[in-house]
Amino acid sequence: MAIIGSIIKQMINVRAKIPSRRSVYKSQIRELRKLMLKAQFTSFGKKYEFNELVLLEDPIKIFQSKVPLHDYQIIFDGWWHRALKGEKDVCWPGKIKYFALSSGTADSSSKHIPVTKNLIKSIQKGTLKQILSTKHLNLSEKQYETEILFVGGSTNLSYNGTYFYGDLSGITTGTQPRWFQNFSLPGPNITAIATWEEKIQEIVLNAKKWDIGFICGVPAWIQILFERIIKHYNLKNIHDVWPNLAIYVHGGVAIHPYKKSIDSLCGKSIIYLDTYLASEGFIAFQERPNEHQAMKLLTDNKMFFEFIPFNDKYFDADGNLKPNATALNITQVELNTEYALVITNCAGAWRYLIGDTIKFTDLQRCEIIITGRTKHFLSLCGEHVSVDNMNQAIKLAAADLNIIINEYCVAGIPYEGMFAHHWYIGSDKKIDAELIAESIDTHLKNLNDDYITERKHALKNVIVTVLPNQTFIDFLASKNKLGGQSKFPRVIKGKHLNEWLAFLENNKTF
C-alpha cells in the first residue's frame, strides 16, 4: 500500500506543475461552443440555431440575446417535461436515463433535474480535480493510503419504466468508476440502503473495520454519524476509531453553525474543505485554505456560467426574476457583489437560474462563496438580510454567549402593525432567548446597513424561540427528508411556515 500512496502523491505534484494556457474567458467560450455543438441537433438546439452560433468566434453575446433565461418551472414546462416522458433529443442528445430529485431544503417539493452520462463524467472530473488540489495541503504519502467515506443518498434508485430517479449522490455513487470504488466506502451494500436510520446504523457497525482519512457529506448528517459512533463504542472522540481522519469535504449548507460541534467530536484538528456540488453539476470546490473558505469555479468542466446582479432592479420581493434582467459573463463581475448564478450544462440546462446567490472573493482565481438562495432571504420592509448575513450573525452570537447553535430558521411576521423577525434556534442547553435575540440583532446591524435602517422604522422586534436540536431533525423526518442532500431551510415563509408552526404545535417540546 505504501507504493500506492507514493504514486498518488507524485501524480498530484506533477499535475500541480502544469500551467494554465488559456484565459478563463477563452475557456468559457470553448465550453459554451462544445455544449452547443453537442446539442445543435436537439429540439432546443434547432429552435435557437446552435448550428450557426457555433461558427462564431465569440458566440456569448449572440447566445445571450437568442436564448432566454429559465428558472426551473419555465424550462420544465417548456422542455424537460418531454424528456421526463421518454422523448429523445429534447435539450440534450439521446434519452435521459437519470433524473435527480433535488431534495434540497425541507420547504421545497422535489424537482426533476436531468442527469446525463456527460454530466456524470464532468462530476467525476471535478472530483478528481479536487483530489489533485490537495497539493496545497502538503499531505503525507500515508494519507493517500487511507479510505474515503461518502455519506450520501441511496444507490438503490427508483425506476418507473422510463427513467431512474433519486438523490444525485446516489446516482453518482452508483456510477463510480471501478478504480475509485477500491478507495471509497461504505461499499455497495450499505450505499444501496434507502432508509437513513438503517444506513447510518450499518456505517456505525462497520466503523472499526475502516481506516478513514477523508469524509464527505452534509454537516448535519456527519455530526450525527460521529455522535452515534462515539456513543456506540463508548469513545472519547471520533479519532479513537479513525486516527487518520484529516479531511472533511462538506457542502450543501454553510459549515459555520456546525464547525464547533464537529470540532468537539474530534481528538485533533481536521481540515475543512467546502464544495459546491448541485443536482445540476459540480460547480466549484475549495482549492486551497483561505479565510473565506472560498471555492474555485470549474470554468473548464462542461459548464458555462453567467451572473445576474441580485438586486431590486432584476428581482422582485419574492426573489423572482424580472423580465428586464440581463446576465454578465465571467469578465464583467466585481468583487463582493451578490449575483444570482446562471448555468448552462451538459445535461440540457440552458441559461438556467440555479437558485443560488454567490459573491466573488478573488477575481483572478475565480473564487466564490455561496451567500444564499434567490428565494431564501428576508426583506419585509427593505432590510435585505441574506442567508450569509444570518449565518455570520449566528456564528458571532454563539461566540458571544459561548454556546453551540447548529440549526436555526427565521420567519418574517407581522408585528404590532409593522414587522418582526422570529428566529427559531436549536440548542440542547438552557439558554436565554432574550440574550440571543439581542446579540443577533446587534451583529446584523453591524453586518447590514439596510437592516440597521429598518430596525429604526418598520422592523420593530427580533423574537427568539429556543428548541431542542432534535425538533429540526424530526421536522425533516416528517417531510421524509432525512440524510442525503437534505437540509433545513434557513428562511421559512408561506405555506411552509404554516407547516412548521403546525408541527411545533403538535410536537410541543418547549
C-alpha positions in Angstrom: 0.0 0.0 0.0 2.9 2.4 0.6 3.8 2.4 -3.1 0.2 3.4 -3.9 0.4 6.5 -1.6 3.8 7.4 -3.2 2.4 7.2 -6.7 -0.7 9.3 -5.9 1.5 11.9 -4.2 3.8 12.1 -7.3 0.7 12.4 -9.7 -0.6 15.2 -7.6 2.7 17.1 -7.6 3.2 16.6 -11.4 -0.4 17.8 -12.1 0.3 20.8 -9.9 3.1 21.9 -12.2 1.0 22.0 -15.4 0.3 25.7 -16.1 -3.0 27.1 -17.4 -2.6 28.0 -21.1 -5.9 29.7 -21.7 -7.7 32.6 -20.1 -10.8 31.9 -18.2 -12.9 33.8 -20.8 -11.5 31.8 -23.7 -12.1 28.7 -21.6 -15.7 29.7 -21.2 -16.1 30.4 -24.9 -14.7 26.9 -25.6 -17.1 25.2 -23.1 -20.1 27.0 -24.5 -19.2 26.2 -28.1 -18.7 22.5 -27.2 -22.1 22.4 -25.4 -23.9 24.0 -28.4 -22.0 21.8 -30.9 -23.2 18.7 -28.9 -26.8 19.9 -28.7 -27.2 21.5 -32.1 -29.5 18.8 -33.5 -31.8 18.6 -30.4 -35.2 20.3 -30.4 -33.7 23.1 -28.2 -30.6 23.5 -30.4 -32.7 23.7 -33.6 -35.0 26.3 -32.2 -32.2 28.6 -31.2 -30.0 27.8 -34.3 -27.0 26.4 -32.4 -25.6 25.3 -35.8 -25.0 29.0 -36.6 -23.8 30.1 -33.2 -21.0 27.5 -33.0 -19.4 29.1 -36.1 -18.9 32.5 -34.4 -15.5 33.4 -33.0 -17.2 34.7 -29.8 -20.8 33.3 -29.5 -21.5 34.5 -26.0 -23.4 37.8 -26.8 -25.5 36.3 -29.5 -26.2 33.2 -27.4 -27.4 35.5 -24.6 -29.6 37.5 -27.0 -31.2 34.4 -28.6 -31.7 32.0 -25.7 -33.9 33.2 -22.8 -33.2 32.9 -19.1 -35.0 30.0 -17.5 -36.0 29.1 -13.9 -37.0 25.6 -13.1 -40.7 25.9 -13.8 -40.1 27.6 -17.2 -37.6 25.1 -18.5 -39.6 22.2 -17.1 -42.9 23.3 -18.6 -41.3 24.2 -21.9 -38.8 21.4 -22.4 -37.8 19.0 -19.6 -41.3 17.5 -19.2 -40.9 16.0 -22.7 -37.6 14.3 -21.7 -39.4 13.1 -18.5 -41.9 11.2 -20.7 -39.1 9.5 -22.5 -38.7 11.7 -25.6 -35.2 11.7 -27.1 -33.1 14.7 -28.2 -35.1 17.4 -26.3 -32.4 19.6 -24.7 -29.5 17.1 -24.9 -28.8 14.3 -27.3 -30.3 10.9 -26.6 -32.7 9.8 -23.9 -32.3 11.0 -20.4 -31.7 7.9 -18.2 -31.5 9.6 -14.8 -33.3 12.4 -13.1 -32.0 13.7 -9.8 -34.7 14.7 -7.3 -33.4 17.9 -5.8 -34.3 17.1 -2.2 -32.8 20.5 -1.3 -34.3 22.2 1.8 -37.4 20.9 3.6 -39.6 23.6 2.2 -39.3 22.7 -1.4 -41.1 20.0 -3.4 -38.9 17.7 -5.4 -37.7 18.9 -8.8 -36.7 16.5 -11.5 -33.2 17.6 -12.8 -31.9 15.7 -15.9 -28.6 13.8 -15.3 -26.7 12.5 -18.4 -23.6 10.4 -18.9 -21.8 13.6 -19.8 -22.8 15.2 -16.6 -21.7 12.2 -14.5 -18.3 12.3 -16.2 -18.0 16.0 -15.5 -18.8 15.4 -11.8 -16.1 12.6 -11.8 -13.7 15.0 -13.4 -14.5 17.7 -10.8 -13.9 15.2 -8.0 -10.6 14.3 -9.5 -9.6 17.9 -9.7 -10.5 18.4 -6.1 -8.3 15.4 -5.1 -5.4 16.9 -7.2 -5.9 20.2 -5.5 -4.8 18.7 -2.1 -1.3 19.6 -3.3 -1.9 22.8 -1.3 -2.3 20.8 1.9 1.1 19.1 1.9 -0.4 15.8 2.9 1.8 12.8 3.6 2.0 9.7 1.3 0.4 7.7 4.1 -2.7 9.9 4.0 -3.3 8.9 0.4 -3.4 5.2 1.5 -6.4 5.8 3.7 -10.0 5.4 2.7 -12.7 7.9 1.7 -16.2 7.7 3.3 -19.1 9.2 1.4 -22.3 9.8 3.5 -24.9 10.3 0.8 -28.2 9.1 -0.8 -29.1 5.6 -1.7 -27.8 4.0 -4.9 -31.0 1.9 -5.0 -32.7 4.2 -7.4 -36.4 4.1 -8.2 -37.5 3.2 -11.8 -40.8 4.0 -13.4 -40.3 2.1 -16.6 -38.9 5.2 -18.4 -36.1 6.6 -16.2 -34.3 6.1 -12.9 -34.7 8.8 -10.2 -33.3 9.5 -6.8 -30.7 11.6 -4.9 -27.8 12.9 -7.0 -25.3 11.5 -4.5 -27.0 8.1 -5.1 -26.7 8.4 -8.8 -23.1 9.5 -8.8 -22.0 6.9 -6.2 -23.7 4.1 -8.2 -21.9 5.1 -11.4 -18.4 5.5 -9.9 -15.6 4.0 -12.0 -14.2 0.7 -10.6 -10.8 2.1 -9.8 -12.4 4.7 -7.5 -14.6 2.1 -5.8 -11.5 0.5 -4.4 -10.8 3.6 -2.3 -14.3 4.6 -1.3 -16.8 3.5 1.4 -19.2 2.5 2.8 -19.4 0.0 -0.1 -22.3 -1.1 -2.5 -24.4 -3.0 0.1 -24.6 0.0 2.5 -24.9 2.7 -0.1 -27.9 0.8 -1.6 -29.9 1.1 1.7 -32.7 3.6 1.3 -33.6 4.1 4.9 -31.4 6.7 6.5 -31.5 5.3 10.0 -30.7 1.8 8.8 -27.8 3.1 6.7 -26.2 5.1 9.5 -26.5 2.1 11.8 -24.7 -0.1 9.3 -21.9 2.6 9.0 -21.6 2.7 12.8 -21.4 -1.1 13.0 -18.6 -1.2 10.3 -16.7 1.9 11.5 -13.9 -0.1 13.3 -13.1 -2.0 10.1 -12.2 1.1 8.1 -9.2 3.4 8.0 -11.0 6.6 7.1 -8.8 9.5 6.2 -11.3 11.6 4.2 -15.0 12.0 4.8 -17.6 13.7 2.6 -21.2 14.7 3.4 -23.7 17.3 4.6 -22.6 18.7 8.0 -25.8 17.8 10.0 -25.6 14.2 9.0 -21.8 13.9 9.5 -22.2 15.3 13.0 -25.0 12.8 13.8 -22.8 10.0 12.4 -19.8 11.0 14.6 -22.1 11.2 17.7 -23.6 7.7 17.0 -20.1 6.1 16.5 -18.7 7.7 19.7 -21.8 6.6 21.7 -21.9 3.0 20.3 -18.2 2.3 21.0 -18.0 4.4 24.2 -15.2 6.6 22.7 -13.9 10.0 23.7 -13.8 11.2 20.2 -14.0 10.1 16.5 -10.2 9.9 16.2 -10.3 7.0 18.7 -11.7 4.9 15.9 -10.4 6.8 12.8 -7.0 8.1 13.9 -6.0 9.1 10.3 -9.1 11.2 9.7 -7.7 14.5 8.4 -10.0 16.0 5.7 -13.7 16.7 5.8 -15.2 17.7 2.4 -18.6 19.4 3.1 -21.3 21.1 1.1 -25.0 21.8 0.9 -25.0 24.4 3.7 -22.6 26.7 5.4 -20.2 24.9 7.8 -20.1 27.7 10.4 -23.1 26.7 12.5 -21.8 23.1 12.8 -18.0 23.5 13.0 -17.8 24.0 16.8 -19.9 20.9 17.4 -17.9 18.8 14.9 -14.6 20.0 16.4 -15.8 18.9 19.8 -16.3 15.4 18.5 -12.7 15.2 17.2 -9.5 14.4 19.0 -7.4 16.6 16.8 -7.8 19.3 14.2 -9.2 18.4 10.8 -9.1 20.3 7.5 -12.5 21.6 6.3 -12.9 21.9 2.5 -16.0 23.4 1.0 -17.5 22.0 -2.2 -20.3 23.2 -4.5 -21.9 20.1 -6.0 -25.5 20.7 -7.0 -28.0 18.4 -8.8 -27.1 20.3 -12.0 -23.4 19.5 -11.7 -20.0 20.1 -10.0 -19.8 23.9 -9.9 -16.9 24.8 -7.6 -14.6 23.4 -4.9 -12.2 24.9 -2.3 -8.8 24.6 -3.9 -6.7 26.0 -1.1 -7.1 27.0 2.5 -8.4 30.6 2.8 -10.2 32.7 5.3 -13.5 32.8 3.4 -13.5 29.0 2.6 -14.0 30.4 -1.0 -14.3 27.9 -3.8 -12.8 28.0 -7.3 -15.4 27.9 -10.2 -14.8 25.0 -12.6 -14.7 27.0 -15.7 -13.3 24.2 -17.9 -15.6 21.4 -17.0 -18.6 21.3 -19.4 -20.4 24.2 -17.8 -20.9 27.9 -18.9 -21.5 30.5 -16.2 -23.5 33.8 -16.2 -24.2 36.1 -13.3 -27.2 38.4 -12.6 -26.8 41.1 -10.0 -29.1 40.2 -7.2 -30.9 43.4 -6.6 -34.3 45.1 -6.8 -33.6 46.1 -10.4 -33.6 42.5 -11.6 -35.6 40.6 -8.9 -38.9 41.2 -7.2 -39.6 41.0 -3.5 -40.2 37.2 -3.7 -36.9 36.5 -5.4 -38.5 36.1 -8.9 -36.5 37.2 -11.9 -37.9 40.3 -13.6 -38.4 40.4 -17.4 -35.7 43.0 -17.9 -32.9 41.0 -16.3 -29.6 40.8 -18.1 -26.7 38.5 -17.2 -23.0 39.2 -17.1 -20.1 36.9 -18.2 -17.1 35.9 -16.1 -15.1 39.0 -17.1 -17.8 41.5 -16.1 -18.3 40.6 -12.5 -17.0 42.6 -9.5 -15.7 41.7 -6.0 -18.2 41.5 -3.1 -21.3 42.0 -5.3 -24.1 39.5 -4.8 -25.1 37.6 -8.0 -27.7 35.0 -8.9 -25.9 32.2 -10.6 -27.0 31.1 -14.1 -25.6 27.9 -15.6 -25.6 26.1 -18.9 -24.5 22.4 -18.5 -24.1 19.1 -20.4 -27.5 17.7 -19.4 -29.8 20.2 -21.1 -29.9 23.1 -18.6 -29.7 26.2 -20.8 -29.3 29.6 -19.2 -30.7 28.1 -16.1 -31.2 30.1 -12.9 -30.0 27.5 -10.4 -31.4 29.4 -7.4 -28.2 30.2 -5.5 -26.6 33.6 -4.9 -22.8 34.0 -4.8 -20.1 36.6 -4.3 -16.6 36.7 -5.8 -13.8 36.9 -3.3 -10.9 36.7 -5.8 -11.4 37.6 -9.4 -8.1 36.3 -10.7 -8.6 32.9 -9.1 -12.4 32.8 -9.9 -13.1 32.1 -6.2 -16.6 32.4 -4.9 -18.7 31.9 -1.7 -22.3 31.0 -1.6 -24.4 33.7 0.1 -27.8 32.2 0.0 -30.8 31.4 -2.2 -32.7 33.8 -4.5 -35.9 33.0 -2.7 -34.4 32.5 0.8 -33.8 36.0 2.1 -35.7 38.4 4.4 -36.8 41.7 3.1 -40.2 42.5 4.6 -39.6 46.3 4.6 -36.3 46.7 2.7 -33.8 45.1 5.2 -32.4 42.7 2.6 -31.0 40.1 5.0 -29.2 37.3 3.2 -28.5 33.8 4.4 -24.9 34.8 4.6 -25.8 37.6 6.9 -27.8 35.2 9.1 -25.0 32.6 9.2 -22.5 35.3 10.3 -24.8 36.7 12.9 -25.5 33.2 14.4 -21.8 32.4 14.4 -20.9 35.6 16.3 -23.9 35.4 18.7 -22.9 31.8 19.6 -19.3 33.0 20.3 -20.6 35.9 22.4 -22.6 33.5 24.6 -20.2 30.6 24.5 -22.9 28.3 23.1 -23.3 26.0 20.1 -26.0 26.7 17.6 -26.3 24.0 14.8 -29.8 24.6 13.4 -31.9 27.6 13.0 -34.5 29.2 10.8 -36.1 32.6 10.5 -39.5 33.8 9.6 -40.7 37.3 8.9 -44.0 38.1 10.6 -46.5 40.9 11.1 -45.9 42.7 14.5 -47.9 45.5 16.0 -48.9 46.9 12.7 -45.3 46.6 11.5 -42.9 43.7 11.2 -40.6 41.4 13.2 -38.1 38.6 12.6 -38.9 35.4 14.5 -35.8 33.2 14.9 -36.1 29.5 15.9 -32.8 28.4 17.4 -31.7 24.9 18.1 -29.9 24.1 21.4 -29.9 21.2 23.8 -28.8 23.5 26.7 -30.9 26.0 28.6 -30.1 29.4 27.1 -31.6 32.9 27.4 -33.7 33.7 24.4 -33.6 37.4 25.0 -29.8 37.4 25.2 -29.6 35.6 21.9 -32.1 37.9 20.3 -30.1 40.9 21.4 -26.8 39.5 20.2 -28.2 38.5 16.8 -29.8 41.9 16.4 -26.5 43.7 17.3 -24.5 41.7 14.8 -26.9 42.1 12.0 -26.8 45.9 12.5 -23.0 45.7 12.1 -23.3 43.4 9.0 -26.1 45.1 7.1 -26.7 48.8 6.6 -30.2 48.3 5.3 -31.1 46.2 8.4 -30.0 48.9 10.9 -32.1 51.5 8.9 -35.2 49.4 9.0 -34.7 48.5 12.7 -35.2 52.2 13.4 -38.5 52.2 11.5 -40.7 49.3 10.3 -38.8 46.3 11.7 -40.0 46.6 15.3 -38.7 43.5 17.0 -36.5 40.4 17.0 -38.0 37.4 18.7 -36.2 34.1 19.5 -37.7 30.7 20.4 -35.2 28.1 21.6 -35.9 24.5 20.5 -34.1 21.2 21.0 -31.9 20.3 18.0 -33.9 17.1 17.6 -37.0 19.2 16.7 -35.4 20.3 13.4 -34.4 16.7 12.6 -37.9 15.4 13.4 -39.4 18.0 11.1 -37.2 16.8 8.3 -38.3 13.3 9.1 -41.9 14.3 8.9 -41.2 15.5 5.4 -39.3 12.3 4.5 -36.1 14.2 4.1 -33.5 12.6 6.3 -30.0 12.1 5.0 -28.5 12.6 1.6 -28.5 16.2 0.4 -31.4 17.3 2.5 -31.0 20.3 4.8 -33.2 22.6 6.9 -34.2 25.9 5.2 -32.8 29.0 6.9 -35.7 31.2 5.8 -39.2 29.8 6.1 -42.3 31.5 4.7 -45.7 31.0 3.2 -47.3 27.5 3.4 -44.1 26.1 4.6 -44.1 28.4 7.6 -47.6 27.2 8.4 -46.5 23.6 8.2 -43.6 24.4 10.6 -45.9 26.2 13.0 -48.4 23.3 12.9 -45.6 20.8 13.5 -44.4 22.8 16.6 -47.9 23.0 17.9 -48.4 19.2 17.5 -45.0 18.3 19.0 -44.5 20.8 21.8 -41.1 20.4 23.4 -40.6 23.9 24.7 
